[in-house]
Amino acid sequence: MSHIRTQLRDAVVARLRAGGDFGLVEPRLRMLRGVQSDLFPLAFVSVSDSAIPVGKNPPGQRPLQRQIVVNVQVLQIADVEELDEKLDALAAKVEETLTDPATLDFGKVLDWTYVGTSEPTELEAEEQGTSSLRVTFRGIVTTKEGSPSTNIH
């Protein structure tokens, strides 16, 4: 079985794909391969975690509470005058789609919450008419030490 981060990333990718609002939804590193302009808007998903052991059991037998952070990078191509509005509309779709972690078919996620949205990037907006922003969620998943593939709740 794959790491809990992989499972959650795959669940978020599948949920966003099912929404039909994006031309391409993939794990974040897919962005390095480049994409055709006809696939915009894009969403790239990444997941990070940090863990805290719970209880006083011996190492290897304690539950770990993993603070997970899910970032969805949305990219759009449009005239510069329209990019802000188009990116905000995509960010709203991501927020609406991911509000309830039960819809991810992933298992229990505690304290799931929307964290925020970054401002749009200016990187290529003027030259190519593309820009992006990041929508962030976080929550807690519990695993056992040494067993990073099993959500125990």
PyRosetta script that sets phi, psi and omega in degrees:
from pyrosetta import init, pose_from_sequence

init()
pose = pose_from_sequence("MSHIRTQLRDAVVARLRAGGDFGLVEPRLRMLRGVQSDLFPLAFVSVSDSAIPVGKNPPGQRPLQRQIVVNVQVLQIADVEELDEKLDALAAKVEETLTDPATLDFGKVLDWTYVGTSEPTELEAEEQGTSSLRVTFRGIVTTKEGSPSTNIH")
pose.set_psi(1, 147.1)
pose.set_omega(1, -177.1)
pose.set_phi(2, -80.4)
pose.set_psi(2, 163.8)
pose.set_omega(2, 179.8)
pose.set_phi(3, -57.2)
pose.set_psi(3, 152.0)
pose.set_omega(3, -178.4)
pose.set_phi(4, -59.7)
pose.set_psi(4, -34.0)
pose.set_omega(4, 176.9)
pose.set_phi(5, -64.1)
pose.set_psi(5, -42.6)
pose.set_omega(5, 179.1)
pose.set_phi(6, -62.8)
pose.set_psi(6, -44.4)
pose.set_omega(6, 179.9)
pose.set_phi(7, -60.4)
pose.set_psi(7, -44.2)
pose.set_omega(7, -179.5)
pose.set_phi(8, -69.0)
pose.set_psi(8, -42.3)
pose.set_omega(8, 177.7)
pose.set_phi(9, -58.6)
pose.set_psi(9, -45.9)
pose.set_omega(9, 179.2)
pose.set_phi(10, -62.6)
pose.set_psi(10, -37.6)
pose.set_omega(10, 179.1)
pose.set_phi(11, -66.6)
pose.set_psi(11, -41.7)
pose.set_omega(11, 178.9)
pose.set_phi(12, -67.0)
pose.set_psi(12, -43.3)
pose.set_omega(12, 177.9)
pose.set_phi(13, -58.3)
pose.set_psi(13, -47.6)
pose.set_omega(13, -179.2)
pose.set_phi(14, -62.0)
pose.set_psi(14, -41.7)
pose.set_omega(14, -178.9)
pose.set_phi(15, -65.7)
pose.set_psi(15, -43.2)
pose.set_omega(15, 179.3)
pose.set_phi(16, -68.0)
pose.set_psi(16, -37.0)
pose.set_omega(16, 176.1)
pose.set_phi(17, -62.1)
pose.set_psi(17, -42.2)
pose.set_omega(17, -178.1)
pose.set_phi(18, -63.5)
pose.set_psi(18, -27.6)
pose.set_omega(18, 179.4)
pose.set_phi(19, -68.2)
pose.set_psi(19, -24.9)
pose.set_omega(19, 176.0)
pose.set_phi(20, 73.7)
pose.set_psi(20, 13.3)
pose.set_omega(20, -177.5)
pose.set_phi(21, -89.7)
pose.set_psi(21, -8.6)
pose.set_omega(21, -175.7)
pose.set_phi(22, -122.6)
pose.set_psi(22, 146.5)
pose.set_omega(22, 175.9)
pose.set_phi(23, -75.2)
pose.set_psi(23, -27.9)
pose.set_omega(23, -179.6)
pose.set_phi(24, -150.0)
pose.set_psi(24, 130.2)
pose.set_omega(24, 174.1)
pose.set_phi(25, -128.6)
pose.set_psi(25, 123.1)
pose.set_omega(25, -175.4)
pose.set_phi(26, -149.1)
pose.set_psi(26, 164.7)
pose.set_omega(26, 169.2)
pose.set_phi(27, -59.7)
pose.set_psi(27, 150.8)
pose.set_omega(27, -169.8)
pose.set_phi(28, -55.9)
pose.set_psi(28, -39.9)
pose.set_omega(28, -176.1)
pose.set_phi(29, -66.1)
pose.set_psi(29, -15.0)
pose.set_omega(29, 175.4)
pose.set_phi(30, -60.6)
pose.set_psi(30, -25.2)
pose.set_omega(30, -178.4)
pose.set_phi(31, -61.0)
pose.set_psi(31, -25.1)
pose.set_omega(31, -178.8)
pose.set_phi(32, -69.7)
pose.set_psi(32, -18.5)
pose.set_omega(32, -179.2)
pose.set_phi(33, -85.2)
pose.set_psi(33, -7.9)
pose.set_omega(33, -178.4)
pose.set_phi(34, 79.3)
pose.set_psi(34, 157.8)
pose.set_omega(34, -179.4)
pose.set_phi(35, -142.0)
pose.set_psi(35, 155.8)
pose.set_omega(35, 176.4)
pose.set_phi(36, -79.2)
pose.set_psi(36, 149.4)
pose.set_omega(36, -177.3)
pose.set_phi(37, -64.3)
pose.set_psi(37, -23.8)
pose.set_omega(37, -179.8)
pose.set_phi(38, -75.2)
pose.set_psi(38, -4.5)
pose.set_omega(38, 178.5)
pose.set_phi(39, -92.3)
pose.set_psi(39, -7.3)
pose.set_omega(39, 179.8)
pose.set_phi(40, -68.9)
pose.set_psi(40, 147.8)
pose.set_omega(40, 1.6)
pose.set_phi(41, -76.2)
pose.set_psi(41, 155.9)
pose.set_omega(41, -176.7)
pose.set_phi(42, -116.8)
pose.set_psi(42, 154.5)
pose.set_omega(42, 171.4)
pose.set_phi(43, -138.2)
pose.set_psi(43, 126.7)
pose.set_omega(43, 177.4)
pose.set_phi(44, -119.1)
pose.set_psi(44, 130.6)
pose.set_omega(44, -171.4)
pose.set_phi(45, -112.1)
pose.set_psi(45, 133.3)
pose.set_omega(45, 172.6)
pose.set_phi(46, -133.5)
pose.set_psi(46, 152.2)
pose.set_omega(46, -179.5)
pose.set_phi(47, -134.3)
pose.set_psi(47, 132.2)
pose.set_omega(47, 173.3)
pose.set_phi(48, -124.8)
pose.set_psi(48, 163.6)
pose.set_omega(48, 178.1)
pose.set_phi(49, -149.3)
pose.set_psi(49, 158.7)
pose.set_omega(49, 168.9)
pose.set_phi(50, -139.9)
pose.set_psi(50, 151.8)
pose.set_omega(50, -171.1)
pose.set_phi(51, -129.5)
pose.set_psi(51, 151.0)
pose.set_omega(51, 175.1)
pose.set_phi(52, -131.5)
pose.set_psi(52, 125.4)
pose.set_omega(52, 176.1)
pose.set_phi(53, -68.3)
pose.set_psi(53, 146.9)
pose.set_omega(53, -179.1)
pose.set_phi(54, -116.6)
pose.set_psi(54, 132.7)
pose.set_omega(54, 177.0)
pose.set_phi(55, 90.1)
pose.set_psi(55, -179.4)
pose.set_omega(55, -175.2)
pose.set_phi(56, -115.0)
pose.set_psi(56, 17.7)
pose.set_omega(56, 175.9)
pose.set_phi(57, -62.8)
pose.set_psi(57, 161.9)
pose.set_omega(57, 177.6)
pose.set_phi(58, -63.1)
pose.set_psi(58, 152.4)
pose.set_omega(58, 177.0)
pose.set_phi(59, -51.8)
pose.set_psi(59, 140.7)
pose.set_omega(59, -178.4)
pose.set_phi(60, 92.5)
pose.set_psi(60, -12.5)
pose.set_omega(60, -179.2)
pose.set_phi(61, -120.1)
pose.set_psi(61, 1.8)
pose.set_omega(61, -178.3)
pose.set_phi(62, -91.5)
pose.set_psi(62, 149.6)
pose.set_omega(62, 168.9)
pose.set_phi(63, -71.8)
pose.set_psi(63, 149.6)
pose.set_omega(63, 174.0)
pose.set_phi(64, -113.6)
pose.set_psi(64, 127.8)
pose.set_omega(64, 171.4)
pose.set_phi(65, -92.1)
pose.set_psi(65, 113.3)
pose.set_omega(65, -178.8)
pose.set_phi(66, -96.6)
pose.set_psi(66, 115.7)
pose.set_omega(66, 172.9)
pose.set_phi(67, -78.5)
pose.set_psi(67, 111.5)
pose.set_omega(67, -177.5)
pose.set_phi(68, -103.8)
pose.set_psi(68, 144.1)
pose.set_omega(68, 177.3)
pose.set_phi(69, -125.2)
pose.set_psi(69, 124.4)
pose.set_omega(69, 178.8)
pose.set_phi(70, -110.2)
pose.set_psi(70, 122.6)
pose.set_omega(70, 176.0)
pose.set_phi(71, -112.8)
pose.set_psi(71, 130.7)
pose.set_omega(71, 175.1)
pose.set_phi(72, -116.5)
pose.set_psi(72, 110.9)
pose.set_omega(72, 177.7)
pose.set_phi(73, -89.9)
pose.set_psi(73, 116.5)
pose.set_omega(73, 178.7)
pose.set_phi(74, -104.7)
pose.set_psi(74, 137.7)
pose.set_omega(74, -179.4)
pose.set_phi(75, -127.0)
pose.set_psi(75, 141.2)
pose.set_omega(75, -179.8)
pose.set_phi(76, -137.7)
pose.set_psi(76, 152.6)
pose.set_omega(76, 175.4)
pose.set_phi(77, -119.7)
pose.set_psi(77, 127.7)
pose.set_omega(77, -177.9)
pose.set_phi(78, -172.5)
pose.set_psi(78, 174.0)
pose.set_omega(78, 172.4)
pose.set_phi(79, -61.2)
pose.set_psi(79, 146.3)
pose.set_omega(79, -176.9)
pose.set_phi(80, -55.0)
pose.set_psi(80, -36.0)
pose.set_omega(80, -178.5)
pose.set_phi(81, -65.5)
pose.set_psi(81, -22.6)
pose.set_omega(81, -176.3)
pose.set_phi(82, -103.3)
pose.set_psi(82, -11.0)
pose.set_omega(82, -172.0)
pose.set_phi(83, -61.3)
pose.set_psi(83, -44.5)
pose.set_omega(83, -179.3)
pose.set_phi(84, -55.9)
pose.set_psi(84, -49.3)
pose.set_omega(84, -177.5)
pose.set_phi(85, -65.8)
pose.set_psi(85, -41.6)
pose.set_omega(85, -179.7)
pose.set_phi(86, -66.2)
pose.set_psi(86, -40.9)
pose.set_omega(86, 178.0)
pose.set_phi(87, -66.9)
pose.set_psi(87, -40.2)
pose.set_omega(87, 177.1)
pose.set_phi(88, -62.7)
pose.set_psi(88, -38.5)
pose.set_omega(88, 178.3)
pose.set_phi(89, -65.2)
pose.set_psi(89, -40.3)
pose.set_omega(89, 177.2)
pose.set_phi(90, -66.8)
pose.set_psi(90, -40.9)
pose.set_omega(90, 177.9)
pose.set_phi(91, -60.9)
pose.set_psi(91, -39.5)
pose.set_omega(91, 177.7)
pose.set_phi(92, -63.4)
pose.set_psi(92, -40.0)
pose.set_omega(92, 178.1)
pose.set_phi(93, -62.8)
pose.set_psi(93, -42.3)
pose.set_omega(93, 178.1)
pose.set_phi(94, -62.2)
pose.set_psi(94, -47.0)
pose.set_omega(94, -179.3)
pose.set_phi(95, -60.7)
pose.set_psi(95, -44.0)
pose.set_omega(95, 178.7)
pose.set_phi(96, -64.5)
pose.set_psi(96, -42.3)
pose.set_omega(96, -175.7)
pose.set_phi(97, -68.5)
pose.set_psi(97, -35.8)
pose.set_omega(97, -173.5)
pose.set_phi(98, -101.8)
pose.set_psi(98, 7.0)
pose.set_omega(98, -176.4)
pose.set_phi(99, -59.0)
pose.set_psi(99, -40.1)
pose.set_omega(99, -177.2)
pose.set_phi(100, -106.7)
pose.set_psi(100, 109.5)
pose.set_omega(100, -177.8)
pose.set_phi(101, -64.8)
pose.set_psi(101, -18.3)
pose.set_omega(101, 178.2)
pose.set_phi(102, -64.0)
pose.set_psi(102, -25.1)
pose.set_omega(102, -179.6)
pose.set_phi(103, -76.9)
pose.set_psi(103, -5.8)
pose.set_omega(103, -179.4)
pose.set_phi(104, -83.6)
pose.set_psi(104, -12.2)
pose.set_omega(104, -176.9)
pose.set_phi(105, 51.4)
pose.set_psi(105, 47.9)
pose.set_omega(105, -174.9)
pose.set_phi(106, -114.9)
pose.set_psi(106, -23.4)
pose.set_omega(106, -171.1)
pose.set_phi(107, 114.6)
pose.set_psi(107, -177.4)
pose.set_omega(107, -173.9)
pose.set_phi(108, -73.6)
pose.set_psi(108, 132.8)
pose.set_omega(108, 172.8)
pose.set_phi(109, -124.1)
pose.set_psi(109, 120.2)
pose.set_omega(109, -179.5)
pose.set_phi(110, -86.4)
pose.set_psi(110, 150.4)
pose.set_omega(110, 174.1)
pose.set_phi(111, 50.5)
pose.set_psi(111, 36.2)
pose.set_omega(111, 178.3)
pose.set_phi(112, -65.4)
pose.set_psi(112, 130.4)
pose.set_omega(112, -179.4)
pose.set_phi(113, -154.2)
pose.set_psi(113, 150.1)
pose.set_omega(113, 170.6)
pose.set_phi(114, -72.9)
pose.set_psi(114, 131.9)
pose.set_omega(114, -178.2)
pose.set_phi(115, -99.8)
pose.set_psi(115, -44.3)
pose.set_omega(115, -178.8)
pose.set_phi(116, 165.2)
pose.set_psi(116, 177.1)
pose.set_omega(116, 178.9)
pose.set_phi(117, -130.6)
pose.set_psi(117, 134.0)
pose.set_omega(117, 179.2)
pose.set_phi(118, -76.3)
pose.set_psi(118, 166.5)
pose.set_omega(118, 174.0)
pose.set_phi(119, -75.5)
pose.set_psi(119, 156.8)
pose.set_omega(119, 179.2)
pose.set_phi(120, -63.8)
pose.set_psi(120, 149.4)
pose.set_omega(120, 175.9)
pose.set_phi(121, -83.7)
pose.set_psi(121, 153.1)
pose.set_omega(121, 178.8)
pose.set_phi(122, -105.6)
pose.set_psi(122, 4.1)
pose.set_omega(122, -170.5)
pose.set_phi(123, -45.6)
pose.set_psi(123, -56.7)
pose.set_omega(123, -176.4)
pose.set_phi(124, -121.1)
pose.set_psi(124, 9.8)
pose.set_omega(124, -173.6)
pose.set_phi(125, -58.4)
pose.set_psi(125, -46.6)
pose.set_omega(125, -176.1)
pose.set_phi(126, -72.0)
pose.set_psi(126, -42.1)
pose.set_omega(126, -176.8)
pose.set_phi(127, -76.9)
pose.set_psi(127, -46.2)
pose.set_omega(127, -170.9)
pose.set_phi(128, -117.2)
pose.set_psi(128, -5.6)
pose.set_omega(128, 179.4)
pose.set_phi(129, 73.0)
pose.set_psi(129, 26.2)
pose.set_omega(129, 176.2)
pose.set_phi(130, -117.7)
pose.set_psi(130, 151.0)
pose.set_omega(130, 174.8)
pose.set_phi(131, -156.7)
pose.set_psi(131, 168.5)
pose.set_omega(131, -179.8)
pose.set_phi(132, -146.6)
pose.set_psi(132, 164.2)
pose.set_omega(132, 169.6)
pose.set_phi(133, -147.8)
pose.set_psi(133, 167.4)
pose.set_omega(133, -175.6)
pose.set_phi(134, -119.9)
pose.set_psi(134, 130.5)
pose.set_omega(134, 175.4)
pose.set_phi(135, -106.6)
pose.set_psi(135, 129.4)
pose.set_omega(135, -173.3)
pose.set_phi(136, -122.2)
pose.set_psi(136, 135.7)
pose.set_omega(136, 172.6)
pose.set_phi(137, -123.9)
pose.set_psi(137, 158.9)
pose.set_omega(137, 173.1)
pose.set_phi(138, -146.7)
pose.set_psi(138, 159.7)
pose.set_omega(138, 178.9)
pose.set_phi(139, -167.9)
pose.set_psi(139, -173.5)
pose.set_omega(139, -178.6)
pose.set_phi(140, -126.2)
pose.set_psi(140, 129.6)
pose.set_omega(140, 175.0)
pose.set_phi(141, -120.5)
pose.set_psi(141, 137.5)
pose.set_omega(141, -178.9)
pose.set_phi(142, -105.6)
pose.set_psi(142, 127.6)
pose.set_omega(142, 175.0)
pose.set_phi(143, -127.4)
pose.set_psi(143, 175.8)
pose.set_omega(143, 171.8)
pose.set_phi(144, -96.9)
pose.set_psi(144, 149.7)
pose.set_omega(144, 175.0)
pose.set_phi(145, -56.3)
pose.set_psi(145, 136.7)
pose.set_omega(145, 179.1)
pose.set_phi(146, 77.5)
pose.set_psi(146, 1.9)
pose.set_omega(146, 178.7)
pose.set_phi(147, -132.2)
pose.set_psi(147, 69.1)
pose.set_omega(147, -174.1)
pose.set_phi(148, -74.5)
pose.set_psi(148, 5.2)
pose.set_omega(148, -177.7)
pose.set_phi(149, -103.0)
pose.set_psi(149, -7.0)
pose.set_omega(149, -171.9)
pose.set_phi(150, -118.4)
pose.set_psi(150, 116.2)
pose.set_omega(150, 172.6)
pose.set_phi(151, -78.7)
pose.set_psi(151, 113.2)
pose.set_omega(151, -172.7)
pose.set_phi(152, -85.7)
pose.set_psi(152, 4.5)
pose.set_omega(152, 175.7)
pose.set_phi(153, -116.7)
pose.dump_pdb("model.pdb")
